[in-house]
Amino acid sequence: MQQIIDRRLAGKNKSIGNRERFLRRHKEQIRDAVKRAVEGRGIRDIAQGEDIHIPRRTISEPVFGHGQGGRREMVHPGNKDFVRGDRIERPQGGGSDGSGSGQASDSGEGDDDFVFHLTKEEFMQVFFEDLALPNLIRTTLADTPEFKTHRAGFSSDGTPNNLHVVRSMRGAIGRRIALGSESRRELARLEEHLLRLRGESDTPARRHEIEALERDIEALRARIARIPYLDPIDLRYRSRVRTPVPTAKAVMFCLMDVSGSMDEARKDLAKRFFILLYLFLTRHYEKIDIVFIRHHTQAQEVDEHDFFHATETGGTVVSSALVLMEEVIRARYPRGEWNIYGAQASDGDNWHDDSPRCRELLQNNILPLCRYFAYIQVVEQEQNLWYEYAALAQESETFAMRKASEIDQIYPVFRDLFRKEGVAA
């Protein structure tokens, strides 16, 4: 008998199954609590656990109770003050919902909210569960390909759990018929001849012939009985083969404006957006490249540390970042093999003659290569770059743009840009 031992690590006095059922049952309350928690913490503290408060009335279990009407006799232990027919008044003052509202009182009762601690992994799972890269498709085989197992007929070798009983029995029946058909025909002929001899007159020659026929019949029956009911050559096993399947290889280009018009507050908004994007991509996708590009009058590809912490600044030529992005795509990321995405953050302030060129670069060079391109403006006031991009957004379904001028707008805007298809806002 097979035995399965669950060696997954679990905390003391905790049940993984019950915990997962609880998360599924109160999914909506937990999702709302996570959204409230995000608004009250710093962007660098996103990837942490959280204590979730759920009202007790939402986790109460169903119970059976007595309906209205009827006559019931009940004995209340410790009753020394009341007799039958007395009316008990409701206690005065005090709250009954556990919220702490109202004046202090020596009467009344209530329940505190249920506090449930989400681990870091559970918190991040709820945080990003309904987000995805738009229009992601499987394009090519990766360096380490993924394999898919599928049925490939039957084989004569395999493991017992893959044994196909019906196919094996069908083969056994065919083998028995093929090996025993000639013997059965001969047996039927001899039995018919024996029956005819027994109906004729009894003579010593007839008796000798009958005995010989009986010996032949017994030998044929023994030969037929020796044909095995099920032979190892009859066994057929389900055959499964592993074939490599295309994998979704994606690259995200992060373009951030670090010009002089981007003060620390605006840079902080842009960094918050890109930190969310970075957490989202690295958590949900194993095979994804992230290219960081900073720009003022000139664009430069940098690493993660310099992208978020470098202090270089200057004038503003947004098109320099788009030109560099196109060069990197054509050099390292062929469109037929990669899902290409772009995310750009800026205050919209650009050299006036450069904004039309940005729109032209996006429309003619960048968007035809991209699955999706998102632009976020970190100021409320609309400037020349915003107007150019707004005209482009009306023409392209793969281009989206939003504003986020306050810290509390970053998360809603991010979710709006990367919400899964079919998920309500």
N, C-alpha and C positions, 0 to 999 in steps of 0.2 A: 504494500500500500504506500502510495506517495504521500509525503508530508511536506508542507510548505511552512517555512519559518519566516516571519516578518521581522527583519533586522533593521528596519528604518528607525532612525533616532527619533524619540518623542520625549517631551518633558515629563517630569514626574507628575502623576495624577492628571494627565491630559490625554484626551482621545482625539486623534487626528480625524477619524471619521465624523465624530460629533462636531468638531470644529468646522470642517468643510460644510456640513449640512447647515450649521448655524449661519455661515457666510452666505450660502445660497439663499436661505430663507429670508434673511434680512438684508438682501443685496441693495435695495433702494435706500434704506435708512443709512447703511454704511457708506454708500456712494455720496449721499448728501452730506454726511459728516466729514468725509474726506475733502469735499469741496470747501466746506467751512474751515477745515484745518489748514488748507493750502493758503487761504486768504490771510491767515494770521501768522505765517512763518516766512522766514527768508528763503530766497530761491536756492541758496546753498544747503539749506536744511530740508529740502524736499525729500531726499532719499533717506528718510528715517521712519521709524514706527510712529504710532499715534494711539492715544487713548480715546476710544470712541464712546460717546455717551448716547445711549438709546433709551427712550422713555419706557418705563416698565409696562405701560399699558399696551405697547406694541409687541411685547414678547410674552404676554400672558398666555397660558395654555387653556384650551376649552375645558369647561367643567359642566357637570349636570347640576341643575338646581330646581327647587320647587317652583311651580308656576303660581300665578295669582289665584286667590280663592281657595275654597276647601277648608277643612278643619284639621288642624295639626296640634298635637300635644308634644311639647318639648320640655326637657328638664335642663335648666341652666345651672351648672355647678357653682357653688359659692353664693347663691342668691339668698340674701337675708333681708332685703329691703322691699321687695315687690311681691304682690300677690296677683292672682288671676284677675284680669280686667284692667290693671294699671296701664297707663300709657307712658312710655319712656321718651323723654324729650331728647332732641338732637343736641350734642355738646355744642356749647357756644364758643365762637372764636377759633383761631388756629386754622391752618391750611390743611387740606387733605390731598394735595397733589405733589407734595414733596418739593415745591418750588421755593419755599422759604419766604413767600410773600405774606403780608399781613402782620399784625402785632403778635407779640409773644403771648402764649396762653398755657395753662396747665391742663388743657384737654385737647382732644383731636389727635389724629394720627395720619401717617402717609408713608410713601415709599420714595427713596431716592432713585435717580436714574441708574440704569444698569450700565456699568463701565466695562468696556471690552477693549483689550489691547490688541491692535493690529501690529504684526511684525513688519519689518522693513519690506520684505518680499510681498506680503499681502497688501501693504499700503501702495506700493508701486504697481501691483497688478490692478487694483481698483483705479488708480490714478490714470493709467494709460489703456484701460481695457477696451475702450471704444474708439481708439485712434488707429490709423494705418496710413501708409504712404499711398496716395491715390494712383490708380492706373498701373499698379505693379504687376508685371507679367514675368513668366519664366522664359528666359531667353537662351541660355547656353549651358553647357556642362562646366562645372567649376573644376578647379585644380584637384580638389578632393570631391569627386562626384557623389551625389546622393543616389541611393539605390531604391528601387521599388520592386517588391516581390509580387509575382502574379502567377496564375495557373498556367501550366505548360503540358497538359495531357497527363499520361500515366507512365509509370516506370515499374520494372520488376524488382527494384531495390528501394528501400526506404525504411522509415521508422514506424513502429506500430501505431502511433497516433495519426499517421497519414494513410493508414490502410483503408482502401475503398472496398467495403464489404460486398456491395452489389456487383461491382465489376469483377471481383475475385470469384464470387459464386457463379457468375455468368461464364467465366472462363473454365471453371471446374465442370460445369454441366456440359459445355461443348467438348471438353477433353474426354469425359466419360462416354458421351455419345459416340465420339469418333473412335475410341479404342474398343468399345464393347458392341458396336452395331453389328459387325460381321459374326461375332460369337453369338449374339442374340438371335440373329437370323438362322444360324446353324442349329441353335438350341430349339427354336420353334419347329424347324423341319424335322429334327430327331424326335421331339415329343409327339408330333403328328404321326410319324411313322410308327412309334411305339404304340400309340393308341390304336392304330390300324392293325398291328400284329396281335395285340391282345384280344381283338375281336374275332380273329380267325381261329381255326381248330387248333387244339393243344397237341403238339408233337414234340419229341426231343429236340429236333432241329429248330423249331420255333422258340422253345424255351432257351436254347443256347443263344439264339439271335437276340431275344429280348434281353437276356443278361448282358450281352455285349453293348446293346443300345443304352441300357441303364448305366453302365460304367462310363460310356461316352458322355451321357447327359450330366452325370455327376462331375466329370472332369470339366465340362464346359461351364457349369454353374460355379465351380471353384475358381476357374479362370476369371469369370465375370466378377466374382466377389473380391478377387485380389486387386481389382482396379480401385485405387484409393479415392475416397470421396472428395478430399481436398489435398492437392499436392503443392509443394512449395513453388512449382512453376506456375501455378494458377494465381498466386498472390499479385495484386496490382496496388500500387501506391500512388497517391496524388503527387504529381511532380510540380515543383515550384522553382522558378528561376529568378535571379536578381538581375535587373537591367538598369543601367544608369539613366536618370531622368534629368531634364533641365532644371537648373536652380535659379532662383531669383537673385541675381547679382545687381546691387544698386550702389549708386554713389550720390552723396548729397554735397552740394556746393554751398558753403556758408559765406555770404558776402556782407561785410560790415563797414559802414562809413565811419572813419575815425578822423574826419577833417576838423578844422577849427570851429566850425559851427556846431559840432557835436560836443556839447559840454558834458560834464561828468554825469549829470542826471540823465541826459539822453543816452549816453553810452551805457549807463547802468540798465536802462530799459532794454536796449538792444542785447546786452549781455544776458539779461534774464531770459529773453526769448530764446537765444541760442543755447543757453544751458538747458532749458526745457527740451529743446530739440535734440541736443546731444544725449541727454538721459533717455529720451524716447527711442532714438535710433539704436543706441548701444544695448538697450534692454530687449528690444523686440526683434532685432535682425543681427544674425551672426555674420553673414557675408555682406558687409556694407562698408564702403569707404567714405570717409568724410574729408573734404578738402576745405581748408580755412583760407579765406582771402580777405585781407585788410586793404583799404584804399583811402587815399586823400587825392592828391593830384596824380599819384602813381599807385598802382596796385601791386601787391606782393603776396605770394603764397607763403603762409607761415604754419608753424605747428600749433598744437592746442594751447600750450602755455602762452606763447606770444600773442595769440589771437585774443585771449581774455585779459592779459596783463601788460602788454607792451604799451608805451606811452607816446609813441611817435604820432605826430599830427601834421597838418598843413592845409593847403587849399582843397578845393573840391572838384574832381573830375570823375563822375560816376562811371562813365563809359570805360575807363581804364580797367575796372574790375570785370566788366562784361567781356572785354577783349581778352583778358587773361583767362577767364573761365572758358571761353571758346577754344583758346589755344590748348589748354590742359585737356579738354574733352577730346579734341582731335588727335592729341598726342598719346593719351593713355586710356581713354574710355570709348571704344567704338560703340556706336549706337546699337548695332545689331547684337552686341553681347552684354550691354549694361542698361539698366534702368537709371536714367539720369534725372536728378532733381536739383532744384535751386531754391535758396531762401536768402532774401536780401533785406537788410535793415538799414534805414537811413532817416534823416530828418527832412528829406525832400529838397534841401537847399543844394542847388547845383549851378555850375556855370551855365548861364542862360542858353548859349549856343550848343551846349552839350546834351541837354535833355532830349531834343528831337533825335539826336544820334543814338541815345540810349534806347529809345523806342524802336528805332530802325534795327539796331543790333538784336534786340530781343525778338522782334517780329520776324526778321529774316534769317538770323543766324542761330539764336539760342533756343527759342521755343520749338522749332522743328526738330531739335535734338532731344528735348526734355519731355518727360512724362508729366511734369507739374513744376510750376515756378510760383513761389509765394513772395509777396513784397509786404513789409510792415513798415509803416511810418510812425516814428516815435514822437511826433508833435501833432497837435490838432489842426493847426493852420495849414491850409493847402497851398503848396508852392508849385513851381513850374514842372518839376518832375512828377508830381502827383497828377497833374492834368494830362501829361503825356501818357502816363501809365493807365489812367482811367479810360482814355480812348482805346487803348490796347485791350483792356479787360473786357470791353464790350464785344470785341472781335474774336477773342480766343477763349476757349473753354478750359485750357490748361494753365491759365494765368489767373491768380487771385491776389487781391490787395486789401489790407485792413489798416486801421489806425489803432494805436495804443499809446496814449499820452500819459497814462497814470499806471502805477505799479499794479493796482488791482485789475487792470484791463488786460494784462499780459496773458494770464492763464485762459480766460474766455476766448481771446483772439486766437491763441495757439490751438485750442480745441476746435474752434470754428474752421481753421485752415486745414487741419489734419483729421477731421472727423471721418469715420468709416462711412462708406456709401450706404444709404438707407437708414442711418442712425439719426434720430430726431435730435434737435438742438436742446 
